[in-house]
Amino acid sequence: MDSSFDTQQQAIDADMVNKGWIPDWVPHEATDLREVHDLDSNTSALAFAKPPAIPLQLPADCQATTFNNSNPVAFNRHWWPSNATLSASYRVFRCAPESRKSVFVAINRTEGRVLFWRTYAR
């Protein structure tokens, strides 16, 4: 299922945070949220923009890693960057697994774009 929201408040109003598809740590100032999830597999992907001056408060269990040590996103969407872009332009974090799925966050080096994905463990 695909959805998009202009603001984080719209995503909250659509109950996407309570349902767990959009993490509660996404800043209120987030815009241009694009989300896709699969109810059967519990895999998901999220991309959003945020003002670079707004710090991102990731969960304490998220630890820096490299793109090469991440698991691939389970979806192919036009709004998701290529592997080459992810590797060159994003800092990647591995977070605690959820429902036996690997969880990753990637932050663009300019701090303006953030990705979150829950995918199959390798």
Phi and psi restraints in degrees (range 20) as a CNS / XPLOR table:
assign (resid 1 and name C) (resid 2 and name N)
       (resid 2 and name CA) (resid 2 and name C) 1.0 -106.4 20.0 2
assign (resid 2 and name N) (resid 2 and name CA)
       (resid 2 and name C) (resid 3 and name N) 1.0 144.1 20.0 2
assign (resid 2 and name C) (resid 3 and name N)
       (resid 3 and name CA) (resid 3 and name C) 1.0 -150.0 20.0 2
assign (resid 3 and name N) (resid 3 and name CA)
       (resid 3 and name C) (resid 4 and name N) 1.0 157.7 20.0 2
assign (resid 3 and name C) (resid 4 and name N)
       (resid 4 and name CA) (resid 4 and name C) 1.0 -143.5 20.0 2
assign (resid 4 and name N) (resid 4 and name CA)
       (resid 4 and name C) (resid 5 and name N) 1.0 150.0 20.0 2
assign (resid 4 and name C) (resid 5 and name N)
       (resid 5 and name CA) (resid 5 and name C) 1.0 -140.7 20.0 2
assign (resid 5 and name N) (resid 5 and name CA)
       (resid 5 and name C) (resid 6 and name N) 1.0 139.2 20.0 2
assign (resid 5 and name C) (resid 6 and name N)
       (resid 6 and name CA) (resid 6 and name C) 1.0 -71.2 20.0 2
assign (resid 6 and name N) (resid 6 and name CA)
       (resid 6 and name C) (resid 7 and name N) 1.0 -32.7 20.0 2
assign (resid 6 and name C) (resid 7 and name N)
       (resid 7 and name CA) (resid 7 and name C) 1.0 -136.2 20.0 2
assign (resid 7 and name N) (resid 7 and name CA)
       (resid 7 and name C) (resid 8 and name N) 1.0 160.6 20.0 2
assign (resid 7 and name C) (resid 8 and name N)
       (resid 8 and name CA) (resid 8 and name C) 1.0 -62.5 20.0 2
assign (resid 8 and name N) (resid 8 and name CA)
       (resid 8 and name C) (resid 9 and name N) 1.0 -35.5 20.0 2
assign (resid 8 and name C) (resid 9 and name N)
       (resid 9 and name CA) (resid 9 and name C) 1.0 -61.4 20.0 2
assign (resid 9 and name N) (resid 9 and name CA)
       (resid 9 and name C) (resid 10 and name N) 1.0 -38.6 20.0 2
assign (resid 9 and name C) (resid 10 and name N)
       (resid 10 and name CA) (resid 10 and name C) 1.0 -62.7 20.0 2
assign (resid 10 and name N) (resid 10 and name CA)
       (resid 10 and name C) (resid 11 and name N) 1.0 -38.9 20.0 2
assign (resid 10 and name C) (resid 11 and name N)
       (resid 11 and name CA) (resid 11 and name C) 1.0 -66.1 20.0 2
assign (resid 11 and name N) (resid 11 and name CA)
       (resid 11 and name C) (resid 12 and name N) 1.0 -39.7 20.0 2
assign (resid 11 and name C) (resid 12 and name N)
       (resid 12 and name CA) (resid 12 and name C) 1.0 -63.5 20.0 2
assign (resid 12 and name N) (resid 12 and name CA)
       (resid 12 and name C) (resid 13 and name N) 1.0 -46.0 20.0 2
assign (resid 12 and name C) (resid 13 and name N)
       (resid 13 and name CA) (resid 13 and name C) 1.0 -61.8 20.0 2
assign (resid 13 and name N) (resid 13 and name CA)
       (resid 13 and name C) (resid 14 and name N) 1.0 -30.0 20.0 2
assign (resid 13 and name C) (resid 14 and name N)
       (resid 14 and name CA) (resid 14 and name C) 1.0 -84.5 20.0 2
assign (resid 14 and name N) (resid 14 and name CA)
       (resid 14 and name C) (resid 15 and name N) 1.0 4.5 20.0 2
assign (resid 14 and name C) (resid 15 and name N)
       (resid 15 and name CA) (resid 15 and name C) 1.0 69.0 20.0 2
assign (resid 15 and name N) (resid 15 and name CA)
       (resid 15 and name C) (resid 16 and name N) 1.0 19.5 20.0 2
assign (resid 15 and name C) (resid 16 and name N)
       (resid 16 and name CA) (resid 16 and name C) 1.0 -71.7 20.0 2
assign (resid 16 and name N) (resid 16 and name CA)
       (resid 16 and name C) (resid 17 and name N) 1.0 -26.8 20.0 2
assign (resid 16 and name C) (resid 17 and name N)
       (resid 17 and name CA) (resid 17 and name C) 1.0 -76.4 20.0 2
assign (resid 17 and name N) (resid 17 and name CA)
       (resid 17 and name C) (resid 18 and name N) 1.0 -47.9 20.0 2
assign (resid 17 and name C) (resid 18 and name N)
       (resid 18 and name CA) (resid 18 and name C) 1.0 -59.9 20.0 2
assign (resid 18 and name N) (resid 18 and name CA)
       (resid 18 and name C) (resid 19 and name N) 1.0 -34.5 20.0 2
assign (resid 18 and name C) (resid 19 and name N)
       (resid 19 and name CA) (resid 19 and name C) 1.0 -77.0 20.0 2
assign (resid 19 and name N) (resid 19 and name CA)
       (resid 19 and name C) (resid 20 and name N) 1.0 -12.0 20.0 2
assign (resid 19 and name C) (resid 20 and name N)
       (resid 20 and name CA) (resid 20 and name C) 1.0 90.9 20.0 2
assign (resid 20 and name N) (resid 20 and name CA)
       (resid 20 and name C) (resid 21 and name N) 1.0 2.2 20.0 2
assign (resid 20 and name C) (resid 21 and name N)
       (resid 21 and name CA) (resid 21 and name C) 1.0 -78.2 20.0 2
assign (resid 21 and name N) (resid 21 and name CA)
       (resid 21 and name C) (resid 22 and name N) 1.0 -27.4 20.0 2
assign (resid 21 and name C) (resid 22 and name N)
       (resid 22 and name CA) (resid 22 and name C) 1.0 -119.1 20.0 2
assign (resid 22 and name N) (resid 22 and name CA)
       (resid 22 and name C) (resid 23 and name N) 1.0 122.1 20.0 2
assign (resid 22 and name C) (resid 23 and name N)
       (resid 23 and name CA) (resid 23 and name C) 1.0 -62.6 20.0 2
assign (resid 23 and name N) (resid 23 and name CA)
       (resid 23 and name C) (resid 24 and name N) 1.0 150.4 20.0 2
assign (resid 23 and name C) (resid 24 and name N)
       (resid 24 and name CA) (resid 24 and name C) 1.0 -73.6 20.0 2
assign (resid 24 and name N) (resid 24 and name CA)
       (resid 24 and name C) (resid 25 and name N) 1.0 -9.8 20.0 2
assign (resid 24 and name C) (resid 25 and name N)
       (resid 25 and name CA) (resid 25 and name C) 1.0 -85.2 20.0 2
assign (resid 25 and name N) (resid 25 and name CA)
       (resid 25 and name C) (resid 26 and name N) 1.0 -5.3 20.0 2
assign (resid 25 and name C) (resid 26 and name N)
       (resid 26 and name CA) (resid 26 and name C) 1.0 -62.6 20.0 2
assign (resid 26 and name N) (resid 26 and name CA)
       (resid 26 and name C) (resid 27 and name N) 1.0 127.4 20.0 2
assign (resid 26 and name C) (resid 27 and name N)
       (resid 27 and name CA) (resid 27 and name C) 1.0 -65.2 20.0 2
assign (resid 27 and name N) (resid 27 and name CA)
       (resid 27 and name C) (resid 28 and name N) 1.0 148.4 20.0 2
assign (resid 27 and name C) (resid 28 and name N)
       (resid 28 and name CA) (resid 28 and name C) 1.0 -58.9 20.0 2
assign (resid 28 and name N) (resid 28 and name CA)
       (resid 28 and name C) (resid 29 and name N) 1.0 -27.1 20.0 2
assign (resid 28 and name C) (resid 29 and name N)
       (resid 29 and name CA) (resid 29 and name C) 1.0 -79.5 20.0 2
assign (resid 29 and name N) (resid 29 and name CA)
       (resid 29 and name C) (resid 30 and name N) 1.0 -1.3 20.0 2
assign (resid 29 and name C) (resid 30 and name N)
       (resid 30 and name CA) (resid 30 and name C) 1.0 -61.5 20.0 2
assign (resid 30 and name N) (resid 30 and name CA)
       (resid 30 and name C) (resid 31 and name N) 1.0 143.1 20.0 2
assign (resid 30 and name C) (resid 31 and name N)
       (resid 31 and name CA) (resid 31 and name C) 1.0 -134.4 20.0 2
assign (resid 31 and name N) (resid 31 and name CA)
       (resid 31 and name C) (resid 32 and name N) 1.0 170.0 20.0 2
assign (resid 31 and name C) (resid 32 and name N)
       (resid 32 and name CA) (resid 32 and name C) 1.0 50.6 20.0 2
assign (resid 32 and name N) (resid 32 and name CA)
       (resid 32 and name C) (resid 33 and name N) 1.0 53.5 20.0 2
assign (resid 32 and name C) (resid 33 and name N)
       (resid 33 and name CA) (resid 33 and name C) 1.0 -81.5 20.0 2
assign (resid 33 and name N) (resid 33 and name CA)
       (resid 33 and name C) (resid 34 and name N) 1.0 127.9 20.0 2
assign (resid 33 and name C) (resid 34 and name N)
       (resid 34 and name CA) (resid 34 and name C) 1.0 -122.5 20.0 2
assign (resid 34 and name N) (resid 34 and name CA)
       (resid 34 and name C) (resid 35 and name N) 1.0 128.0 20.0 2
assign (resid 34 and name C) (resid 35 and name N)
       (resid 35 and name CA) (resid 35 and name C) 1.0 -138.2 20.0 2
assign (resid 35 and name N) (resid 35 and name CA)
       (resid 35 and name C) (resid 36 and name N) 1.0 144.1 20.0 2
assign (resid 35 and name C) (resid 36 and name N)
       (resid 36 and name CA) (resid 36 and name C) 1.0 -141.3 20.0 2
assign (resid 36 and name N) (resid 36 and name CA)
       (resid 36 and name C) (resid 37 and name N) 1.0 141.3 20.0 2
assign (resid 36 and name C) (resid 37 and name N)
       (resid 37 and name CA) (resid 37 and name C) 1.0 -149.1 20.0 2
assign (resid 37 and name N) (resid 37 and name CA)
       (resid 37 and name C) (resid 38 and name N) 1.0 158.9 20.0 2
assign (resid 37 and name C) (resid 38 and name N)
       (resid 38 and name CA) (resid 38 and name C) 1.0 -119.9 20.0 2
assign (resid 38 and name N) (resid 38 and name CA)
       (resid 38 and name C) (resid 39 and name N) 1.0 114.4 20.0 2
assign (resid 38 and name C) (resid 39 and name N)
       (resid 39 and name CA) (resid 39 and name C) 1.0 -62.5 20.0 2
assign (resid 39 and name N) (resid 39 and name CA)
       (resid 39 and name C) (resid 40 and name N) 1.0 -36.1 20.0 2
assign (resid 39 and name C) (resid 40 and name N)
       (resid 40 and name CA) (resid 40 and name C) 1.0 -70.6 20.0 2
assign (resid 40 and name N) (resid 40 and name CA)
       (resid 40 and name C) (resid 41 and name N) 1.0 -40.8 20.0 2
assign (resid 40 and name C) (resid 41 and name N)
       (resid 41 and name CA) (resid 41 and name C) 1.0 -98.4 20.0 2
assign (resid 41 and name N) (resid 41 and name CA)
       (resid 41 and name C) (resid 42 and name N) 1.0 -12.8 20.0 2
assign (resid 41 and name C) (resid 42 and name N)
       (resid 42 and name CA) (resid 42 and name C) 1.0 63.1 20.0 2
assign (resid 42 and name N) (resid 42 and name CA)
       (resid 42 and name C) (resid 43 and name N) 1.0 24.7 20.0 2
assign (resid 42 and name C) (resid 43 and name N)
       (resid 43 and name CA) (resid 43 and name C) 1.0 -89.2 20.0 2
assign (resid 43 and name N) (resid 43 and name CA)
       (resid 43 and name C) (resid 44 and name N) 1.0 152.9 20.0 2
assign (resid 43 and name C) (resid 44 and name N)
       (resid 44 and name CA) (resid 44 and name C) 1.0 -158.3 20.0 2
assign (resid 44 and name N) (resid 44 and name CA)
       (resid 44 and name C) (resid 45 and name N) 1.0 165.0 20.0 2
assign (resid 44 and name C) (resid 45 and name N)
       (resid 45 and name CA) (resid 45 and name C) 1.0 -147.3 20.0 2
assign (resid 45 and name N) (resid 45 and name CA)
       (resid 45 and name C) (resid 46 and name N) 1.0 143.8 20.0 2
assign (resid 45 and name C) (resid 46 and name N)
       (resid 46 and name CA) (resid 46 and name C) 1.0 -142.2 20.0 2
assign (resid 46 and name N) (resid 46 and name CA)
       (resid 46 and name C) (resid 47 and name N) 1.0 137.5 20.0 2
assign (resid 46 and name C) (resid 47 and name N)
       (resid 47 and name CA) (resid 47 and name C) 1.0 -130.4 20.0 2
assign (resid 47 and name N) (resid 47 and name CA)
       (resid 47 and name C) (resid 48 and name N) 1.0 140.8 20.0 2
assign (resid 47 and name C) (resid 48 and name N)
       (resid 48 and name CA) (resid 48 and name C) 1.0 -153.6 20.0 2
assign (resid 48 and name N) (resid 48 and name CA)
       (resid 48 and name C) (resid 49 and name N) 1.0 160.6 20.0 2
assign (resid 48 and name C) (resid 49 and name N)
       (resid 49 and name CA) (resid 49 and name C) 1.0 -102.7 20.0 2
assign (resid 49 and name N) (resid 49 and name CA)
       (resid 49 and name C) (resid 50 and name N) 1.0 153.6 20.0 2
assign (resid 49 and name C) (resid 50 and name N)
       (resid 50 and name CA) (resid 50 and name C) 1.0 -149.1 20.0 2
assign (resid 50 and name N) (resid 50 and name CA)
       (resid 50 and name C) (resid 51 and name N) 1.0 153.1 20.0 2
assign (resid 50 and name C) (resid 51 and name N)
       (resid 51 and name CA) (resid 51 and name C) 1.0 -61.8 20.0 2
assign (resid 51 and name N) (resid 51 and name CA)
       (resid 51 and name C) (resid 52 and name N) 1.0 132.1 20.0 2
assign (resid 51 and name C) (resid 52 and name N)
       (resid 52 and name CA) (resid 52 and name C) 1.0 -55.5 20.0 2
assign (resid 52 and name N) (resid 52 and name CA)
       (resid 52 and name C) (resid 53 and name N) 1.0 -28.3 20.0 2
assign (resid 52 and name C) (resid 53 and name N)
       (resid 53 and name CA) (resid 53 and name C) 1.0 -75.0 20.0 2
assign (resid 53 and name N) (resid 53 and name CA)
       (resid 53 and name C) (resid 54 and name N) 1.0 -15.3 20.0 2
assign (resid 53 and name C) (resid 54 and name N)
       (resid 54 and name CA) (resid 54 and name C) 1.0 -86.3 20.0 2
assign (resid 54 and name N) (resid 54 and name CA)
       (resid 54 and name C) (resid 55 and name N) 1.0 116.4 20.0 2
assign (resid 54 and name C) (resid 55 and name N)
       (resid 55 and name CA) (resid 55 and name C) 1.0 -70.3 20.0 2
assign (resid 55 and name N) (resid 55 and name CA)
       (resid 55 and name C) (resid 56 and name N) 1.0 149.1 20.0 2
assign (resid 55 and name C) (resid 56 and name N)
       (resid 56 and name CA) (resid 56 and name C) 1.0 -99.4 20.0 2
assign (resid 56 and name N) (resid 56 and name CA)
       (resid 56 and name C) (resid 57 and name N) 1.0 122.2 20.0 2
assign (resid 56 and name C) (resid 57 and name N)
       (resid 57 and name CA) (resid 57 and name C) 1.0 -99.7 20.0 2
assign (resid 57 and name N) (resid 57 and name CA)
       (resid 57 and name C) (resid 58 and name N) 1.0 87.5 20.0 2
assign (resid 57 and name C) (resid 58 and name N)
       (resid 58 and name CA) (resid 58 and name C) 1.0 -72.7 20.0 2
assign (resid 58 and name N) (resid 58 and name CA)
       (resid 58 and name C) (resid 59 and name N) 1.0 155.8 20.0 2
assign (resid 58 and name C) (resid 59 and name N)
       (resid 59 and name CA) (resid 59 and name C) 1.0 -56.9 20.0 2
assign (resid 59 and name N) (resid 59 and name CA)
       (resid 59 and name C) (resid 60 and name N) 1.0 150.6 20.0 2
assign (resid 59 and name C) (resid 60 and name N)
       (resid 60 and name CA) (resid 60 and name C) 1.0 -61.0 20.0 2
assign (resid 60 and name N) (resid 60 and name CA)
       (resid 60 and name C) (resid 61 and name N) 1.0 -23.9 20.0 2
assign (resid 60 and name C) (resid 61 and name N)
       (resid 61 and name CA) (resid 61 and name C) 1.0 -81.8 20.0 2
assign (resid 61 and name N) (resid 61 and name CA)
       (resid 61 and name C) (resid 62 and name N) 1.0 -1.5 20.0 2
assign (resid 61 and name C) (resid 62 and name N)
       (resid 62 and name CA) (resid 62 and name C) 1.0 -82.9 20.0 2
assign (resid 62 and name N) (resid 62 and name CA)
       (resid 62 and name C) (resid 63 and name N) 1.0 124.0 20.0 2
assign (resid 62 and name C) (resid 63 and name N)
       (resid 63 and name CA) (resid 63 and name C) 1.0 -121.1 20.0 2
assign (resid 63 and name N) (resid 63 and name CA)
       (resid 63 and name C) (resid 64 and name N) 1.0 141.5 20.0 2
assign (resid 63 and name C) (resid 64 and name N)
       (resid 64 and name CA) (resid 64 and name C) 1.0 -59.6 20.0 2
assign (resid 64 and name N) (resid 64 and name CA)
       (resid 64 and name C) (resid 65 and name N) 1.0 139.7 20.0 2
assign (resid 64 and name C) (resid 65 and name N)
       (resid 65 and name CA) (resid 65 and name C) 1.0 -144.5 20.0 2
assign (resid 65 and name N) (resid 65 and name CA)
       (resid 65 and name C) (resid 66 and name N) 1.0 -166.1 20.0 2
assign (resid 65 and name C) (resid 66 and name N)
       (resid 66 and name CA) (resid 66 and name C) 1.0 -116.2 20.0 2
assign (resid 66 and name N) (resid 66 and name CA)
       (resid 66 and name C) (resid 67 and name N) 1.0 160.4 20.0 2
assign (resid 66 and name C) (resid 67 and name N)
       (resid 67 and name CA) (resid 67 and name C) 1.0 -58.3 20.0 2
assign (resid 67 and name N) (resid 67 and name CA)
       (resid 67 and name C) (resid 68 and name N) 1.0 -38.6 20.0 2
assign (resid 67 and name C) (resid 68 and name N)
       (resid 68 and name CA) (resid 68 and name C) 1.0 -63.9 20.0 2
assign (resid 68 and name N) (resid 68 and name CA)
       (resid 68 and name C) (resid 69 and name N) 1.0 -20.7 20.0 2
assign (resid 68 and name C) (resid 69 and name N)
       (resid 69 and name CA) (resid 69 and name C) 1.0 -97.4 20.0 2
assign (resid 69 and name N) (resid 69 and name CA)
       (resid 69 and name C) (resid 70 and name N) 1.0 8.8 20.0 2
assign (resid 69 and name C) (resid 70 and name N)
       (resid 70 and name CA) (resid 70 and name C) 1.0 -97.8 20.0 2
assign (resid 70 and name N) (resid 70 and name CA)
       (resid 70 and name C) (resid 71 and name N) 1.0 163.8 20.0 2
assign (resid 70 and name C) (resid 71 and name N)
       (resid 71 and name CA) (resid 71 and name C) 1.0 -96.2 20.0 2
assign (resid 71 and name N) (resid 71 and name CA)
       (resid 71 and name C) (resid 72 and name N) 1.0 146.1 20.0 2
assign (resid 71 and name C) (resid 72 and name N)
       (resid 72 and name CA) (resid 72 and name C) 1.0 -66.9 20.0 2
assign (resid 72 and name N) (resid 72 and name CA)
       (resid 72 and name C) (resid 73 and name N) 1.0 147.9 20.0 2
assign (resid 72 and name C) (resid 73 and name N)
       (resid 73 and name CA) (resid 73 and name C) 1.0 -64.0 20.0 2
assign (resid 73 and name N) (resid 73 and name CA)
       (resid 73 and name C) (resid 74 and name N) 1.0 148.6 20.0 2
assign (resid 73 and name C) (resid 74 and name N)
       (resid 74 and name CA) (resid 74 and name C) 1.0 -86.8 20.0 2
assign (resid 74 and name N) (resid 74 and name CA)
       (resid 74 and name C) (resid 75 and name N) 1.0 2.0 20.0 2
assign (resid 74 and name C) (resid 75 and name N)
       (resid 75 and name CA) (resid 75 and name C) 1.0 -129.4 20.0 2
assign (resid 75 and name N) (resid 75 and name CA)
       (resid 75 and name C) (resid 76 and name N) 1.0 156.7 20.0 2
assign (resid 75 and name C) (resid 76 and name N)
       (resid 76 and name CA) (resid 76 and name C) 1.0 -119.5 20.0 2
assign (resid 76 and name N) (resid 76 and name CA)
       (resid 76 and name C) (resid 77 and name N) 1.0 104.8 20.0 2
assign (resid 76 and name C) (resid 77 and name N)
       (resid 77 and name CA) (resid 77 and name C) 1.0 -128.8 20.0 2
assign (resid 77 and name N) (resid 77 and name CA)
       (resid 77 and name C) (resid 78 and name N) 1.0 148.2 20.0 2
assign (resid 77 and name C) (resid 78 and name N)
       (resid 78 and name CA) (resid 78 and name C) 1.0 -63.2 20.0 2
assign (resid 78 and name N) (resid 78 and name CA)
       (resid 78 and name C) (resid 79 and name N) 1.0 -26.3 20.0 2
assign (resid 78 and name C) (resid 79 and name N)
       (resid 79 and name CA) (resid 79 and name C) 1.0 -84.9 20.0 2
assign (resid 79 and name N) (resid 79 and name CA)
       (resid 79 and name C) (resid 80 and name N) 1.0 -4.7 20.0 2
assign (resid 79 and name C) (resid 80 and name N)
       (resid 80 and name CA) (resid 80 and name C) 1.0 -91.6 20.0 2
assign (resid 80 and name N) (resid 80 and name CA)
       (resid 80 and name C) (resid 81 and name N) 1.0 130.8 20.0 2
assign (resid 80 and name C) (resid 81 and name N)
       (resid 81 and name CA) (resid 81 and name C) 1.0 -67.6 20.0 2
assign (resid 81 and name N) (resid 81 and name CA)
       (resid 81 and name C) (resid 82 and name N) 1.0 158.8 20.0 2
assign (resid 81 and name C) (resid 82 and name N)
       (resid 82 and name CA) (resid 82 and name C) 1.0 -69.2 20.0 2
assign (resid 82 and name N) (resid 82 and name CA)
       (resid 82 and name C) (resid 83 and name N) 1.0 161.8 20.0 2
assign (resid 82 and name C) (resid 83 and name N)
       (resid 83 and name CA) (resid 83 and name C) 1.0 -59.1 20.0 2
assign (resid 83 and name N) (resid 83 and name CA)
       (resid 83 and name C) (resid 84 and name N) 1.0 -37.6 20.0 2
assign (resid 83 and name C) (resid 84 and name N)
       (resid 84 and name CA) (resid 84 and name C) 1.0 -63.2 20.0 2
assign (resid 84 and name N) (resid 84 and name CA)
       (resid 84 and name C) (resid 85 and name N) 1.0 -42.5 20.0 2
assign (resid 84 and name C) (resid 85 and name N)
       (resid 85 and name CA) (resid 85 and name C) 1.0 -66.2 20.0 2
assign (resid 85 and name N) (resid 85 and name CA)
       (resid 85 and name C) (resid 86 and name N) 1.0 -44.1 20.0 2
assign (resid 85 and name C) (resid 86 and name N)
       (resid 86 and name CA) (resid 86 and name C) 1.0 -58.2 20.0 2
assign (resid 86 and name N) (resid 86 and name CA)
       (resid 86 and name C) (resid 87 and name N) 1.0 -45.1 20.0 2
assign (resid 86 and name C) (resid 87 and name N)
       (resid 87 and name CA) (resid 87 and name C) 1.0 -66.3 20.0 2
assign (resid 87 and name N) (resid 87 and name CA)
       (resid 87 and name C) (resid 88 and name N) 1.0 -39.3 20.0 2
assign (resid 87 and name C) (resid 88 and name N)
       (resid 88 and name CA) (resid 88 and name C) 1.0 -87.4 20.0 2
assign (resid 88 and name N) (resid 88 and name CA)
       (resid 88 and name C) (resid 89 and name N) 1.0 -29.8 20.0 2
assign (resid 88 and name C) (resid 89 and name N)
       (resid 89 and name CA) (resid 89 and name C) 1.0 -120.8 20.0 2
assign (resid 89 and name N) (resid 89 and name CA)
       (resid 89 and name C) (resid 90 and name N) 1.0 2.8 20.0 2
assign (resid 89 and name C) (resid 90 and name N)
       (resid 90 and name CA) (resid 90 and name C) 1.0 -127.4 20.0 2
assign (resid 90 and name N) (resid 90 and name CA)
       (resid 90 and name C) (resid 91 and name N) 1.0 145.4 20.0 2
assign (resid 90 and name C) (resid 91 and name N)
       (resid 91 and name CA) (resid 91 and name C) 1.0 -93.3 20.0 2
assign (resid 91 and name N) (resid 91 and name CA)
       (resid 91 and name C) (resid 92 and name N) 1.0 131.9 20.0 2
assign (resid 91 and name C) (resid 92 and name N)
       (resid 92 and name CA) (resid 92 and name C) 1.0 -112.2 20.0 2
assign (resid 92 and name N) (resid 92 and name CA)
       (resid 92 and name C) (resid 93 and name N) 1.0 141.9 20.0 2
assign (resid 92 and name C) (resid 93 and name N)
       (resid 93 and name CA) (resid 93 and name C) 1.0 -128.6 20.0 2
assign (resid 93 and name N) (resid 93 and name CA)
       (resid 93 and name C) (resid 94 and name N) 1.0 139.4 20.0 2
assign (resid 93 and name C) (resid 94 and name N)
       (resid 94 and name CA) (resid 94 and name C) 1.0 -101.9 20.0 2
assign (resid 94 and name N) (resid 94 and name CA)
       (resid 94 and name C) (resid 95 and name N) 1.0 129.2 20.0 2
assign (resid 94 and name C) (resid 95 and name N)
       (resid 95 and name CA) (resid 95 and name C) 1.0 -110.0 20.0 2
assign (resid 95 and name N) (resid 95 and name CA)
       (resid 95 and name C) (resid 96 and name N) 1.0 172.4 20.0 2
assign (resid 95 and name C) (resid 96 and name N)
       (resid 96 and name CA) (resid 96 and name C) 1.0 -59.3 20.0 2
assign (resid 96 and name N) (resid 96 and name CA)
       (resid 96 and name C) (resid 97 and name N) 1.0 140.1 20.0 2
assign (resid 96 and name C) (resid 97 and name N)
       (resid 97 and name CA) (resid 97 and name C) 1.0 -60.6 20.0 2
assign (resid 97 and name N) (resid 97 and name CA)
       (resid 97 and name C) (resid 98 and name N) 1.0 151.1 20.0 2
assign (resid 97 and name C) (resid 98 and name N)
       (resid 98 and name CA) (resid 98 and name C) 1.0 -126.9 20.0 2
assign (resid 98 and name N) (resid 98 and name CA)
       (resid 98 and name C) (resid 99 and name N) 1.0 126.4 20.0 2
assign (resid 98 and name C) (resid 99 and name N)
       (resid 99 and name CA) (resid 99 and name C) 1.0 50.2 20.0 2
assign (resid 99 and name N) (resid 99 and name CA)
       (resid 99 and name C) (resid 100 and name N) 1.0 44.6 20.0 2
assign (resid 99 and name C) (resid 100 and name N)
       (resid 100 and name CA) (resid 100 and name C) 1.0 61.7 20.0 2
assign (resid 100 and name N) (resid 100 and name CA)
       (resid 100 and name C) (resid 101 and name N) 1.0 23.2 20.0 2
assign (resid 100 and name C) (resid 101 and name N)
       (resid 101 and name CA) (resid 101 and name C) 1.0 -112.1 20.0 2
assign (resid 101 and name N) (resid 101 and name CA)
       (resid 101 and name C) (resid 102 and name N) 1.0 143.9 20.0 2
assign (resid 101 and name C) (resid 102 and name N)
       (resid 102 and name CA) (resid 102 and name C) 1.0 -75.6 20.0 2
assign (resid 102 and name N) (resid 102 and name CA)
       (resid 102 and name C) (resid 103 and name N) 1.0 142.1 20.0 2
assign (resid 102 and name C) (resid 103 and name N)
       (resid 103 and name CA) (resid 103 and name C) 1.0 -124.5 20.0 2
assign (resid 103 and name N) (resid 103 and name CA)
       (resid 103 and name C) (resid 104 and name N) 1.0 131.4 20.0 2
assign (resid 103 and name C) (resid 104 and name N)
       (resid 104 and name CA) (resid 104 and name C) 1.0 -134.8 20.0 2
assign (resid 104 and name N) (resid 104 and name CA)
       (resid 104 and name C) (resid 105 and name N) 1.0 152.0 20.0 2
assign (resid 104 and name C) (resid 105 and name N)
       (resid 105 and name CA) (resid 105 and name C) 1.0 -130.3 20.0 2
assign (resid 105 and name N) (resid 105 and name CA)
       (resid 105 and name C) (resid 106 and name N) 1.0 139.9 20.0 2
assign (resid 105 and name C) (resid 106 and name N)
       (resid 106 and name CA) (resid 106 and name C) 1.0 -130.9 20.0 2
assign (resid 106 and name N) (resid 106 and name CA)
       (resid 106 and name C) (resid 107 and name N) 1.0 134.9 20.0 2
assign (resid 106 and name C) (resid 107 and name N)
       (resid 107 and name CA) (resid 107 and name C) 1.0 -119.6 20.0 2
assign (resid 107 and name N) (resid 107 and name CA)
       (resid 107 and name C) (resid 108 and name N) 1.0 125.8 20.0 2
assign (resid 107 and name C) (resid 108 and name N)
       (resid 108 and name CA) (resid 108 and name C) 1.0 -59.8 20.0 2
assign (resid 108 and name N) (resid 108 and name CA)
       (resid 108 and name C) (resid 109 and name N) 1.0 143.1 20.0 2
assign (resid 108 and name C) (resid 109 and name N)
       (resid 109 and name CA) (resid 109 and name C) 1.0 -62.1 20.0 2
assign (resid 109 and name N) (resid 109 and name CA)
       (resid 109 and name C) (resid 110 and name N) 1.0 -18.7 20.0 2
assign (resid 109 and name C) (resid 110 and name N)
       (resid 110 and name CA) (resid 110 and name C) 1.0 -85.9 20.0 2
assign (resid 110 and name N) (resid 110 and name CA)
       (resid 110 and name C) (resid 111 and name N) 1.0 -1.6 20.0 2
assign (resid 110 and name C) (resid 111 and name N)
       (resid 111 and name CA) (resid 111 and name C) 1.0 70.9 20.0 2
assign (resid 111 and name N) (resid 111 and name CA)
       (resid 111 and name C) (resid 112 and name N) 1.0 7.4 20.0 2
assign (resid 111 and name C) (resid 112 and name N)
       (resid 112 and name CA) (resid 112 and name C) 1.0 -96.9 20.0 2
assign (resid 112 and name N) (resid 112 and name CA)
       (resid 112 and name C) (resid 113 and name N) 1.0 -12.6 20.0 2
assign (resid 112 and name C) (resid 113 and name N)
       (resid 113 and name CA) (resid 113 and name C) 1.0 -132.8 20.0 2
assign (resid 113 and name N) (resid 113 and name CA)
       (resid 113 and name C) (resid 114 and name N) 1.0 136.0 20.0 2
assign (resid 113 and name C) (resid 114 and name N)
       (resid 114 and name CA) (resid 114 and name C) 1.0 -130.0 20.0 2
assign (resid 114 and name N) (resid 114 and name CA)
       (resid 114 and name C) (resid 115 and name N) 1.0 141.4 20.0 2
assign (resid 114 and name C) (resid 115 and name N)
       (resid 115 and name CA) (resid 115 and name C) 1.0 -122.7 20.0 2
assign (resid 115 and name N) (resid 115 and name CA)
       (resid 115 and name C) (resid 116 and name N) 1.0 145.9 20.0 2
assign (resid 115 and name C) (resid 116 and name N)
       (resid 116 and name CA) (resid 116 and name C) 1.0 -137.6 20.0 2
assign (resid 116 and name N) (resid 116 and name CA)
       (resid 116 and name C) (resid 117 and name N) 1.0 132.1 20.0 2
assign (resid 116 and name C) (resid 117 and name N)
       (resid 117 and name CA) (resid 117 and name C) 1.0 -144.2 20.0 2
assign (resid 117 and name N) (resid 117 and name CA)
       (resid 117 and name C) (resid 118 and name N) 1.0 142.7 20.0 2
assign (resid 117 and name C) (resid 118 and name N)
       (resid 118 and name CA) (resid 118 and name C) 1.0 -116.8 20.0 2
assign (resid 118 and name N) (resid 118 and name CA)
       (resid 118 and name C) (resid 119 and name N) 1.0 118.3 20.0 2
assign (resid 118 and name C) (resid 119 and name N)
       (resid 119 and name CA) (resid 119 and name C) 1.0 -142.8 20.0 2
assign (resid 119 and name N) (resid 119 and name CA)
       (resid 119 and name C) (resid 120 and name N) 1.0 177.6 20.0 2
assign (resid 119 and name C) (resid 120 and name N)
       (resid 120 and name CA) (resid 120 and name C) 1.0 -65.0 20.0 2
assign (resid 120 and name N) (resid 120 and name CA)
       (resid 120 and name C) (resid 121 and name N) 1.0 137.0 20.0 2
assign (resid 120 and name C) (resid 121 and name N)
       (resid 121 and name CA) (resid 121 and name C) 1.0 -73.9 20.0 2
assign (resid 121 and name N) (resid 121 and name CA)
       (resid 121 and name C) (resid 122 and name N) 1.0 146.2 20.0 2
